[in-house]
Amino acid sequence: MAVDPVIVRGTADERRTRRIRHLASCSRIALDSILLERLDKAAKLRRELKEIIEEWVEAEVEARLAVEARELRSVTLMPLTTV
């Protein structure tokens, strides 16, 4: 379902008011279609967000492992000093 270009122009309040008026004028079948379309969009965004979070966690873990490896290497390569 394409979005009417008139609905997307204006301030946020004006757009919201137009969307509500548009929804109020829709038939039951059209509202069912809009509902399914929006639920599908929400599900797609959830999947994308899950993938992004998984990549973010992997990057954080790899960065922390790199820090630990760097610190371990600096400790093991330090010369032994005698007192």
C-alpha positions as CSV (number, residue, x, y, z in Angstrom):
1,M,0.0,0.0,0.0
2,A,1.6,3.3,-1.1
3,V,1.6,6.3,1.2
4,D,-0.3,9.3,0.0
5,P,2.3,12.1,-0.6
6,V,-0.2,14.6,0.9
7,I,-0.1,12.7,4.2
8,V,3.7,13.0,4.6
9,R,4.0,16.8,4.2
10,G,3.7,19.3,7.0
11,T,4.6,19.4,10.7
12,A,4.5,16.3,12.8
13,D,1.2,17.3,14.3
14,E,-0.3,18.0,10.9
15,R,0.9,14.7,9.6
16,R,-0.4,12.8,12.6
17,T,-3.8,14.5,12.2
18,R,-4.0,13.7,8.5
19,R,-3.1,10.1,9.2
20,I,-5.8,9.8,11.9
21,R,-8.3,11.3,9.5
22,H,-7.2,9.0,6.7
23,L,-7.5,5.9,9.0
24,A,-11.0,7.1,10.2
25,S,-12.1,7.2,6.5
26,C,-10.8,3.7,5.6
27,S,-13.0,0.7,5.3
28,R,-12.6,-2.3,7.6
29,I,-10.8,-4.2,4.8
30,A,-8.4,-1.3,4.2
31,L,-7.7,-1.0,8.0
32,D,-7.0,-4.8,8.1
33,S,-4.6,-4.3,5.2
34,I,-2.9,-1.4,6.9
35,L,-2.6,-3.3,10.2
36,L,-1.0,-6.3,8.5
37,E,1.4,-4.0,6.6
38,R,2.5,-2.2,9.7
39,L,2.9,-5.5,11.7
40,D,5.0,-6.9,8.9
41,K,7.1,-3.7,8.9
42,A,7.5,-4.0,12.7
43,A,8.6,-7.6,12.5
44,K,11.1,-6.8,9.7
45,L,12.6,-3.9,11.9
46,R,12.8,-6.3,14.9
47,R,14.8,-8.8,12.8
48,E,17.1,-6.1,11.5
49,L,17.6,-4.7,15.0
50,K,18.4,-8.2,16.3
51,E,21.0,-8.6,13.6
52,I,22.5,-5.3,14.4
53,I,22.6,-6.1,18.1
54,E,24.3,-9.4,17.4
55,E,27.0,-7.7,15.3
56,W,27.5,-5.1,18.0
57,V,27.9,-7.7,20.7
58,E,30.4,-9.6,18.5
59,A,32.4,-6.4,17.9
60,E,32.4,-5.6,21.6
61,V,33.6,-9.1,22.5
62,E,36.3,-9.0,19.9
63,A,37.5,-5.6,21.1
64,R,37.7,-6.8,24.7
65,L,39.5,-9.9,23.7
66,A,42.0,-7.8,21.8
67,V,42.6,-5.6,24.9
68,E,43.1,-8.7,27.0
69,A,45.5,-10.2,24.4
70,R,47.4,-6.9,24.2
71,E,47.7,-6.7,28.0
72,L,48.8,-10.3,28.3
73,R,51.4,-9.9,25.6
74,S,52.8,-6.8,27.3
75,V,53.1,-8.6,30.6
76,T,54.7,-11.7,29.1
77,L,57.2,-9.6,27.0
78,M,58.3,-7.5,30.0
79,P,61.9,-8.1,30.9
80,L,62.5,-9.7,34.3
81,T,64.0,-7.3,36.8
82,T,66.1,-8.4,39.7
83,V,65.8,-6.5,43.0
